[in-house]
Amino acid sequence: LHHLRTTAWAGLAAHLARGGTVYVSCSADVAIPGMADHVGARIVDRAPAAAPAVLRFVRSWGPFASGDELVLPPGDGTLMTRSVVLAPAAGSDVIALDGAGEPAIIVASRRAGHAVTLAHPLELLLARTADAHGPADRTWGIYAGLAALAGVADPASVAHPDATTGSLRGPAGGLVTVTNHGPAPLHLPVRLPA
């Protein structure tokens, strides 16, 4: 997990000006001065300790359609695994709401780039969950949405959470591998580079 330091925030404007995308997942132990200016959202408060970490999509994001719901793993009650209540800055878009109807994913266009803020400490919640990326996991869709927004894609890919691809390219051609990490056989189309 990468925690941004003051020097990283200082370079954020230049990163966004170059068309970069920044993703910030928040926990209740976070305080970011000037957050609304940087990423188009601000922390209003800590979410209630017993509030479940849920995303209810109000706009399409990655594989999620408006109306879809994604329940995240529970935290342990510490500030590090508790969510926050976010408020969008002017010009920001709300992609998903939390269980209380508050903005949970906020996207802002900043300079030539984008900033995405998540009200839940997703990576910390997943890190403490056994088999977090098992067959029923759909959190990969959060990162698929980020990749689409940033305009990046693997040279070869499959659209299934249990499968990953790897590729090697050289002057005489290349090789693509697909690895199934799940318990069942898969028959999937593979998107190949042009």
C-alpha angles and dihedrals in degrees: 000000000000119000114198116234129203091268091056092052088049090059096043096094091055091047091052091044088058089055096263126155123225125196122199122185111190135212128190092259092064128105119175117183111220091010095149091055093046102043107008097250137079134203110247099179145323115286114245111278094240095047112121116235103244135152120210108189118223093174133031115274124173106312093345121100127201106283095031119126129209119193112204127208115275122257126231095245096259119125089249092064098035121102128233135227110245132200120200119235119230111292095021123125125226111222100174140010129218125237091277093052095256121135109275104169117035125181123196130183107227120184105310093335143059138247122206120194124191121196092212128070090236099171093048091049091050093045091062095046120095112232088002093169097046125137095285095050116116099170089103085079091071090060092042088058091049092050092050092049091048091048095236128132137169112257088243124020148164126212100231128099094221095055132070131186134214129188139193122194129192140165093276099043139289150261130233123195127192118200122197110212094179133087097246131067115258131209106194139160113245119217106221130197117263 
